[in-house]
Amino acid sequence: MGPHFLLSFGTASGRTRTLRVNNASDTVTDTLVRSAMDAVITSQAVAGTGGRVESRRRAILVTTQVTPIPVV
């Protein structure tokens, strides 16, 4: 599994909605992530039981390091 972003948004009812973006580039800038999150909010395309997303809460880049362990 490659790197991915977890983008968390505040919803109309005060809950948190998190979107996962796979195949993330680790060279993406903070400004680009904020801009992308603002575009999601402006589009009003994301909603759930907590209502539409209305604010940015958190963005993290998740990477996984795999280390083989000899067992034989």
A tleap script that builds the chain and sets N, CA, C and O, in Angstrom:
source leaprc.protein.ff14SB
mol = sequence {
  NMET GLY PRO HIE PHE LEU LEU SER PHE GLY
  THR ALA SER GLY ARG THR ARG THR LEU ARG
  VAL ASN ASN ALA SER ASP THR VAL THR ASP
  THR LEU VAL ARG SER ALA MET ASP ALA VAL
  ILE THR SER GLN ALA VAL ALA GLY THR GLY
  GLY ARG VAL GLU SER ARG ARG ARG ALA ILE
  LEU VAL THR THR GLN VAL THR PRO ILE PRO
  VAL CVAL
}
set mol.1.N position { 0.845 -1.170 0.000 }
set mol.1.CA position { 0.000 0.000 0.000 }
set mol.1.C position { 0.890 1.233 0.000 }
set mol.1.O position { 1.789 1.351 0.832 }
set mol.2.N position { 0.649 2.141 -0.916 }
set mol.2.CA position { 1.465 3.336 -1.037 }
set mol.2.C position { 1.003 4.437 -0.100 }
set mol.2.O position { 0.059 4.258 0.670 }
set mol.3.N position { 1.674 5.573 -0.173 }
set mol.3.CA position { 1.285 6.695 0.688 }
set mol.3.C position { -0.116 7.184 0.340 }
set mol.3.O position { -0.557 7.095 -0.806 }
set mol.4.N position { -0.800 7.699 1.352 }
set mol.4.CA position { -2.126 8.259 1.130 }
set mol.4.C position { -2.361 9.431 2.081 }
set mol.4.O position { -1.725 9.544 3.128 }
set mol.5.N position { -3.281 10.288 1.690 }
set mol.5.CA position { -3.677 11.409 2.521 }
set mol.5.C position { -4.962 11.059 3.240 }
set mol.5.O position { -5.819 10.364 2.695 }
set mol.6.N position { -5.097 11.545 4.471 }
set mol.6.CA position { -6.368 11.541 5.180 }
set mol.6.C position { -6.742 13.004 5.368 }
set mol.6.O position { -6.040 13.747 6.054 }
set mol.7.N position { -7.846 13.413 4.757 }
set mol.7.CA position { -8.306 14.793 4.810 }
set mol.7.C position { -9.566 14.836 5.664 }
set mol.7.O position { -10.576 14.225 5.315 }
set mol.8.N position { -9.511 15.550 6.772 }
set mol.8.CA position { -10.644 15.620 7.695 }
set mol.8.C position { -11.316 16.983 7.597 }
set mol.8.O position { -10.663 18.025 7.572 }
set mol.9.N position { -12.632 16.938 7.542 }
set mol.9.CA position { -13.456 18.139 7.400 }
set mol.9.C position { -14.459 18.219 8.534 }
set mol.9.O position { -14.892 17.194 9.060 }
set mol.10.N position { -14.831 19.437 8.912 }
set mol.10.CA position { -15.934 19.638 9.845 }
set mol.10.C position { -17.232 19.684 9.063 }
set mol.10.O position { -17.286 20.248 7.970 }
set mol.11.N position { -18.284 19.089 9.624 }
set mol.11.CA position { -19.584 19.065 8.949 }
set mol.11.C position { -20.546 20.081 9.562 }
set mol.11.O position { -20.249 20.698 10.585 }
set mol.12.N position { -21.688 20.240 8.927 }
set mol.12.CA position { -22.700 21.185 9.375 }
set mol.12.C position { -23.182 20.896 10.795 }
set mol.12.O position { -23.586 21.814 11.509 }
set mol.13.N position { -23.143 19.633 11.209 }
set mol.13.CA position { -23.628 19.283 12.547 }
set mol.13.C position { -22.500 19.180 13.578 }
set mol.13.O position { -22.719 18.718 14.698 }
set mol.14.N position { -21.287 19.614 13.194 }
set mol.14.CA position { -20.175 19.598 14.121 }
set mol.14.C position { -19.402 18.282 14.167 }
set mol.14.O position { -18.494 18.123 14.983 }
set mol.15.N position { -19.750 17.358 13.313 }
set mol.15.CA position { -19.034 16.079 13.252 }
set mol.15.C position { -17.827 16.208 12.335 }
set mol.15.O position { -17.605 17.251 11.721 }
set mol.16.N position { -17.055 15.136 12.253 }
set mol.16.CA position { -15.881 15.109 11.381 }
set mol.16.C position { -16.082 14.073 10.295 }
set mol.16.O position { -16.507 12.950 10.564 }
set mol.17.N position { -15.777 14.454 9.076 }
set mol.17.CA position { -15.852 13.549 7.918 }
set mol.17.C position { -14.443 13.463 7.345 }
set mol.17.O position { -13.836 14.490 7.042 }
set mol.18.N position { -13.907 12.232 7.190 }
set mol.18.CA position { -12.548 12.052 6.693 }
set mol.18.C position { -12.564 11.334 5.356 }
set mol.18.O position { -13.205 10.296 5.194 }
set mol.19.N position { -11.845 11.907 4.401 }
set mol.19.CA position { -11.706 11.312 3.076 }
set mol.19.C position { -10.283 10.795 2.924 }
set mol.19.O position { -9.333 11.430 3.381 }
set mol.20.N position { -10.141 9.647 2.286 }
set mol.20.CA position { -8.839 9.064 2.018 }
set mol.20.C position { -8.516 9.255 0.540 }
set mol.20.O position { -9.340 8.956 -0.324 }
set mol.21.N position { -7.321 9.752 0.253 }
set mol.21.CA position { -6.861 9.940 -1.120 }
set mol.21.C position { -5.660 9.030 -1.314 }
set mol.21.O position { -4.599 9.268 -0.737 }
set mol.22.N position { -5.817 7.999 -2.115 }
set mol.22.CA position { -4.755 7.022 -2.351 }
set mol.22.C position { -3.713 7.531 -3.343 }
set mol.22.O position { -3.939 8.510 -4.054 }
set mol.23.N position { -2.584 6.858 -3.379 }
set mol.23.CA position { -1.488 7.150 -4.310 }
set mol.23.C position { -1.023 8.596 -4.199 }
set mol.23.O position { -0.809 9.271 -5.206 }
set mol.24.N position { -0.870 9.059 -2.975 }
set mol.24.CA position { -0.481 10.437 -2.730 }
set mol.24.C position { 0.994 10.664 -3.046 }
set mol.24.O position { 1.833 9.782 -2.866 }
set mol.25.N position { 1.275 11.844 -3.511 }
set mol.25.CA position { 2.659 12.250 -3.747 }
set mol.25.C position { 3.180 12.923 -2.483 }
set mol.25.O position { 2.514 13.792 -1.922 }
set mol.26.N position { 4.361 12.527 -2.035 }
set mol.26.CA position { 4.911 13.140 -0.837 }
set mol.26.C position { 5.566 14.488 -1.125 }
set mol.26.O position { 6.165 15.091 -0.234 }
set mol.27.N position { 5.453 14.961 -2.365 }
set mol.27.CA position { 6.005 16.271 -2.718 }
set mol.27.C position { 4.922 17.349 -2.782 }
set mol.27.O position { 5.217 18.488 -3.144 }
set mol.28.N position { 3.692 17.020 -2.444 }
set mol.28.CA position { 2.593 17.986 -2.470 }
set mol.28.C position { 2.811 19.010 -1.356 }
set mol.28.O position { 3.213 18.654 -0.249 }
set mol.29.N position { 2.547 20.271 -1.653 }
set mol.29.CA position { 2.756 21.342 -0.680 }
set mol.29.C position { 1.527 21.548 0.210 }
set mol.29.O position { 0.419 21.136 -0.133 }
set mol.30.N position { 1.745 22.190 1.350 }
set mol.30.CA position { 0.651 22.534 2.257 }
set mol.30.C position { -0.394 23.395 1.546 }
set mol.30.O position { -1.598 23.207 1.719 }
set mol.31.N position { 0.091 24.336 0.749 }
set mol.31.CA position { -0.809 25.236 0.026 }
set mol.31.C position { -1.709 24.464 -0.931 }
set mol.31.O position { -2.900 24.757 -1.032 }
set mol.32.N position { -1.158 23.496 -1.622 }
set mol.32.CA position { -1.947 22.696 -2.560 }
set mol.32.C position { -2.995 21.852 -1.823 }
set mol.32.O position { -4.125 21.718 -2.294 }
set mol.33.N position { -2.630 21.294 -0.688 }
set mol.33.CA position { -3.585 20.497 0.092 }
set mol.33.C position { -4.722 21.381 0.581 }
set mol.33.O position { -5.887 20.996 0.481 }
set mol.34.N position { -4.403 22.565 1.111 }
set mol.34.CA position { -5.458 23.489 1.574 }
set mol.34.C position { -6.374 23.879 0.417 }
set mol.34.O position { -7.595 23.930 0.572 }
set mol.35.N position { -5.778 24.153 -0.744 }
set mol.35.CA position { -6.563 24.525 -1.914 }
set mol.35.C position { -7.494 23.391 -2.343 }
set mol.35.O position { -8.654 23.631 -2.679 }
set mol.36.N position { -6.991 22.168 -2.332 }
set mol.36.CA position { -7.811 21.007 -2.706 }
set mol.36.C position { -8.953 20.813 -1.713 }
set mol.36.O position { -10.081 20.517 -2.107 }
set mol.37.N position { -8.657 20.980 -0.423 }
set mol.37.CA position { -9.716 20.829 0.584 }
set mol.37.C position { -10.772 21.918 0.419 }
set mol.37.O position { -11.965 21.650 0.559 }
set mol.38.N position { -10.340 23.146 0.122 }
set mol.38.CA position { -11.292 24.230 -0.122 }
set mol.38.C position { -12.172 23.933 -1.328 }
set mol.38.O position { -13.359 24.257 -1.332 }
set mol.39.N position { -11.587 23.314 -2.356 }
set mol.39.CA position { -12.370 22.952 -3.545 }
set mol.39.C position { -13.431 21.908 -3.204 }
set mol.39.O position { -14.544 21.967 -3.726 }
set mol.40.N position { -13.101 20.961 -2.341 }
set mol.40.CA position { -14.082 19.960 -1.904 }
set mol.40.C position { -15.227 20.650 -1.166 }
set mol.40.O position { -16.395 20.342 -1.400 }
set mol.41.N position { -14.891 21.579 -0.277 }
set mol.41.CA position { -15.920 22.298 0.486 }
set mol.41.C position { -16.796 23.112 -0.447 }
set mol.41.O position { -18.022 23.065 -0.348 }
set mol.42.N position { -16.179 23.860 -1.354 }
set mol.42.CA position { -16.919 24.725 -2.278 }
set mol.42.C position { -17.836 23.932 -3.204 }
set mol.42.O position { -18.922 24.395 -3.550 }
set mol.43.N position { -17.403 22.747 -3.603 }
set mol.43.CA position { -18.204 21.941 -4.530 }
set mol.43.C position { -19.495 21.428 -3.896 }
set mol.43.O position { -20.446 21.106 -4.608 }
set mol.44.N position { -19.536 21.351 -2.584 }
set mol.44.CA position { -20.696 20.824 -1.843 }
set mol.44.C position { -21.064 19.419 -2.301 }
set mol.44.O position { -22.225 19.019 -2.211 }
set mol.45.N position { -20.084 18.673 -2.792 }
set mol.45.CA position { -20.333 17.327 -3.314 }
set mol.45.C position { -20.205 16.254 -2.246 }
set mol.45.O position { -20.595 15.110 -2.483 }
set mol.46.N position { -19.668 16.589 -1.070 }
set mol.46.CA position { -19.442 15.586 -0.037 }
set mol.46.C position { -20.366 15.857 1.140 }
set mol.46.O position { -20.336 16.928 1.747 }
set mol.47.N position { -21.189 14.858 1.447 }
set mol.47.CA position { -22.099 14.958 2.589 }
set mol.47.C position { -22.307 13.566 3.154 }
set mol.47.O position { -22.092 12.562 2.474 }
set mol.48.N position { -22.715 13.523 4.371 }
set mol.48.CA position { -23.000 12.242 5.028 }
set mol.48.C position { -24.051 12.467 6.088 }
set mol.48.O position { -24.818 13.427 6.014 }
set mol.49.N position { -24.092 11.598 7.067 }
set mol.49.CA position { -25.096 11.727 8.118 }
set mol.49.C position { -24.915 13.007 8.925 }
set mol.49.O position { -25.866 13.481 9.547 }
set mol.50.N position { -23.713 13.573 8.926 }
set mol.50.CA position { -23.450 14.816 9.648 }
set mol.50.C position { -23.680 16.060 8.822 }
set mol.50.O position { -23.412 17.168 9.288 }
set mol.51.N position { -24.172 15.901 7.603 }
set mol.51.CA position { -24.398 17.043 6.714 }
set mol.51.C position { -23.214 17.279 5.804 }
set mol.51.O position { -22.270 16.489 5.767 }
set mol.52.N position { -23.275 18.364 5.080 }
set mol.52.CA position { -22.204 18.708 4.139 }
set mol.52.C position { -20.948 19.151 4.882 }
set mol.52.O position { -21.014 19.677 5.993 }
set mol.53.N position { -19.794 18.924 4.237 }
set mol.53.CA position { -18.544 19.399 4.830 }
set mol.53.C position { -18.477 20.916 4.690 }
set mol.53.O position { -18.846 21.476 3.658 }
set mol.54.N position { -17.993 21.576 5.762 }
set mol.54.CA position { -17.993 23.039 5.784 }
set mol.54.C position { -16.649 23.663 6.134 }
set mol.54.O position { -16.436 24.847 5.873 }
set mol.55.N position { -15.741 22.891 6.717 }
set mol.55.CA position { -14.468 23.480 7.138 }
set mol.55.C position { -13.352 22.441 7.089 }
set mol.55.O position { -13.595 21.235 7.131 }
set mol.56.N position { -12.107 22.951 6.997 }
set mol.56.CA position { -10.938 22.080 7.070 }
set mol.56.C position { -10.640 21.802 8.535 }
set mol.56.O position { -10.665 22.718 9.358 }
set mol.57.N position { -10.357 20.550 8.868 }
set mol.57.CA position { -9.971 20.210 10.240 }
set mol.57.C position { -8.529 19.727 10.325 }
set mol.57.O position { -7.765 20.187 11.172 }
set mol.58.N position { -8.155 18.788 9.437 }
set mol.58.CA position { -6.830 18.187 9.531 }
set mol.58.C position { -6.490 17.506 8.215 }
set mol.58.O position { -7.369 17.000 7.517 }
set mol.59.N position { -5.212 17.498 7.887 }
set mol.59.CA position { -4.717 16.754 6.722 }
set mol.59.C position { -3.421 16.078 7.137 }
set mol.59.O position { -2.533 16.712 7.706 }
set mol.60.N position { -3.318 14.778 6.847 }
set mol.60.CA position { -2.090 14.055 7.161 }
set mol.60.C position { -1.694 13.186 5.978 }
set mol.60.O position { -2.536 12.678 5.237 }
set mol.61.N position { -0.395 13.035 5.826 }
set mol.61.CA position { 0.165 12.130 4.824 }
set mol.61.C position { 0.593 10.877 5.566 }
set mol.61.O position { 1.390 10.947 6.501 }
set mol.62.N position { 0.068 9.730 5.154 }
set mol.62.CA position { 0.372 8.461 5.804 }
set mol.62.C position { 1.278 7.652 4.891 }
set mol.62.O position { 0.938 7.379 3.739 }
set mol.63.N position { 2.435 7.271 5.419 }
set mol.63.CA position { 3.343 6.393 4.686 }
set mol.63.C position { 3.594 5.164 5.547 }
set mol.63.O position { 3.555 5.229 6.776 }
set mol.64.N position { 3.845 4.069 4.896 }
set mol.64.CA position { 4.078 2.814 5.601 }
set mol.64.C position { 5.458 2.302 5.249 }
set mol.64.O position { 5.828 2.238 4.076 }
set mol.65.N position { 6.206 1.943 6.255 }
set mol.65.CA position { 7.516 1.341 6.034 }
set mol.65.C position { 7.396 -0.155 6.269 }
set mol.65.O position { 6.901 -0.593 7.307 }
set mol.66.N position { 7.848 -0.924 5.308 }
set mol.66.CA position { 7.783 -2.377 5.392 }
set mol.66.C position { 9.192 -2.917 5.620 }
set mol.66.O position { 10.106 -2.653 4.839 }
set mol.67.N position { 9.351 -3.662 6.683 }
set mol.67.CA position { 10.646 -4.271 7.004 }
set mol.67.C position { 10.466 -5.782 7.083 }
set mol.67.O position { 9.777 -6.269 7.980 }
set mol.68.N position { 11.072 -6.539 6.161 }
set mol.68.CA position { 10.955 -7.979 6.216 }
set mol.68.C position { 11.622 -8.529 7.483 }
set mol.68.O position { 12.669 -8.041 7.908 }
set mol.69.N position { 11.011 -9.526 8.062 }
set mol.69.CA position { 11.551 -10.192 9.243 }
set mol.69.C position { 11.855 -11.628 8.863 }
set mol.69.O position { 10.940 -12.371 8.506 }
set mol.70.N position { 13.129 -12.046 8.931 }
set mol.70.CA position { 13.460 -13.429 8.594 }
set mol.70.C position { 12.858 -14.382 9.617 }
set mol.70.O position { 13.054 -14.216 10.821 }
set mol.71.N position { 12.139 -15.363 9.141 }
set mol.71.CA position { 11.516 -16.332 10.043 }
set mol.71.C position { 12.012 -17.750 9.810 }
set mol.71.O position { 11.635 -18.661 10.547 }
set mol.72.N position { 12.845 -17.953 8.805 }
set mol.72.CA position { 13.416 -19.284 8.544 }
set mol.72.C position { 14.916 -19.227 8.460 }
set mol.72.O position { 15.562 -20.253 8.245 }
savepdb mol mol.pdb
quit
